[in-house]
Amino acid sequence: MAQNKNALIRYKTIDKCLQNKYRQWTLEDLIEACSQALYEYEGKETPVSKRTIQLDLQMMRSEKLGYNAPIEVYDKKYYHYAEEDFSITDIPLTETDINVLTETVSMLKQFKDFSLFHDVSDILQRLEDKIYAEKSHTQPVIHLDKNENLKGLHFLDEIYQAIVKKVVLVISYKSFKSKEAQELTFHPFLLKEFNNRWFLVGRTKASQPITNLALDRIEKIDYDFNLPFLEEEFNAENYYKNIVGVTVNQGLYPMIIELWIDQMNAPYVITKPLHQSQRIIETYEDGSILVHLFLIPNYELERLLLGFGNGLEVIKPKNLRRRMLRIIEKTYERYQPKEEE
């Protein structure tokens, strides 16, 4: 049992004891009551020290947990609440508390596909009930974008457990380019989310480069417990440092990408940089800007840049500029009237 949960059980037990006005409570009585409560929860002896209960009383008296419990000692021996009918469970939630809890619950529920969620789902339910009781009909003011209909989300927890336990996966995978699914032996290192899609990052074998698999293209997952897992110090921050998205083109090195952004889009790019490497090189009189990115070009970067339409121009490198031009020319052709029209 987590230590913080042990502490909550002790606080609740001490609170219950001090509410009982028909008995005098010594420090030893509180120690015994807390030990018994922990035994009932855990089914095993959990020794509670005198120092622990003293610290618990101090914590309950303080503002750290918001209790401010009026615990007093009388006759230099017995503990009680100075305020009649006080309880740490009756402390009202402030408006700020309610708003914070509401949004926290909403955000946590985004991760319901992981087994970790099941460990806190009952807690979240109680929180929601408490929030509703305090303030009914409160609408959330934070909305996280998530595609509930995305295929493969049910694999999230299974893959997560395999990564944690370092188990080799046998994956039936059908890419967009393949007519038939192929079976891959895969050593999973990381789960990565980008643009509302989940990807599994790892290697098929030691001699092959790191690759990623889209969860929505996975058809089936099995395990190979006989194959040793590739022990590798995979650092996601370093691996994805010089790219946008998830595609790391092997053999390429980061380069300076120079972009002109028009005056309409410049404020958005300034306040929400395209990448952490973004630097503003020049600001023109009309409000447009010239920026540098230090990146490895990839498919996701191209999609990002094309999304600006005529509000952005790739100045360099020349090969990226030419590729963008070819895409734009093909797009133009696509929109030309057909003969039958």
Secondary structure, 3 states (H helix, E strand, C coil): CCHHHHHHHHHHHHHHHHHCCCCCECHHHHHHHHHHHHHHHHCCCCCCCHHHHHHHHHHHHCCCCCCCCCEEEECCCEEEECCCCCCHHHCCCCHHHHHHHHHHHHHHHHHCCCHHHHHHHHHHHHHHHHHHHHCCCCCCCCCCCCCCCCCCHHHHHHHHHHHHHCCEEEEEECCCCCCCCEEEEEEEEEEEEECCEEEEEEECCCCCCCEEEEHHHEEEEEEECCCCCCCCCCCHHHHCCCCCCCCCCCCCCCEEEEEEECCCCHHHHHHCCCCCCCEEEEECCCCCEEEEEEECCCHHHHHHHHCCHHHEEEEECHHHHHHHHHHHHHHHHHCCCCCCC
